[in-house]
């Protein structure tokens, strides 16, 4: 119990601070990569949608 309290109030070593900051940076990178994956999928979705809608427009123009 006393060891826990001592460890709670002690200052972290530089290595512990670096390790904690590295973990945060890695997590941030993973979150950003997830956002990129999502954005890329939205672009693909809208590209497909645009092509489909353009085909419909061309079909209606040909019929007129």
Backbone torsions as a table, in degrees:
resi	resn	phi	psi	omega
1	UNK	NA	-45.6	179.5
2	UNK	-65.3	-38.2	178.2
3	UNK	-62.6	-41.0	178.2
4	UNK	-59.9	-45.4	-179.1
5	UNK	-65.5	-41.8	177.8
6	UNK	-61.9	-45.3	-179.4
7	UNK	-66.0	-32.4	179.8
8	UNK	-64.6	-37.8	-175.6
9	UNK	-95.6	-7.8	-179.1
10	UNK	-76.9	154.7	178.4
11	UNK	-78.9	139.0	178.6
12	UNK	-69.5	151.5	178.6
13	UNK	-75.3	161.0	176.6
14	UNK	-56.4	-38.3	179.2
15	UNK	-63.7	-39.2	177.6
16	UNK	-66.3	-38.7	178.3
17	UNK	-66.0	-44.4	179.0
18	UNK	-61.6	-44.7	-179.9
19	UNK	-62.3	-40.9	179.0
20	UNK	-67.1	-41.3	179.4
21	UNK	-67.2	-37.9	176.6
22	UNK	-61.9	-42.5	178.9
23	UNK	-61.9	-41.3	178.6
24	UNK	-65.2	-42.4	179.7
25	UNK	-64.1	-40.8	178.9
26	UNK	-64.8	-41.1	177.9
27	UNK	-65.0	-41.8	178.0
28	UNK	-62.0	-40.4	178.8
29	UNK	-63.9	-43.7	178.7
30	UNK	-61.4	-41.2	178.6
31	UNK	-64.8	-39.6	178.7
32	UNK	-67.0	-39.1	177.5
33	UNK	-64.0	-37.3	176.3
34	UNK	-63.6	-41.5	178.3
35	UNK	-63.7	-38.5	177.5
36	UNK	-63.9	-45.4	178.0
37	UNK	-56.9	-43.5	180.0
38	UNK	-65.1	-44.9	-179.0
39	UNK	-64.1	-41.2	178.5
40	UNK	-62.6	-41.1	179.4
41	UNK	-65.7	-35.7	176.5
42	UNK	-65.3	-40.7	178.4
43	UNK	-63.4	-46.1	178.7
44	UNK	-61.8	-43.9	179.1
45	UNK	-57.6	-47.8	-177.8
46	UNK	-70.7	-33.3	174.1
47	UNK	-60.4	-46.8	178.9
48	UNK	-62.8	-42.6	179.8
49	UNK	-62.9	-44.1	179.6
50	UNK	-61.8	-45.2	179.1
51	UNK	-60.5	-44.6	180.0
52	UNK	-61.5	-46.0	-179.0
53	UNK	-67.6	-37.3	176.8
54	UNK	-64.1	-37.9	177.2
55	UNK	-63.4	-42.0	178.1
56	UNK	-62.7	-42.1	179.3
57	UNK	-62.7	-44.1	-179.2
58	UNK	-64.0	-38.3	177.5
59	UNK	-63.6	-42.8	179.5
60	UNK	-68.2	-35.1	177.6
61	UNK	-66.6	-39.3	179.9
62	UNK	-67.0	-32.8	-179.0
63	UNK	-73.9	-26.0	-175.4
64	UNK	-78.3	NA	NA
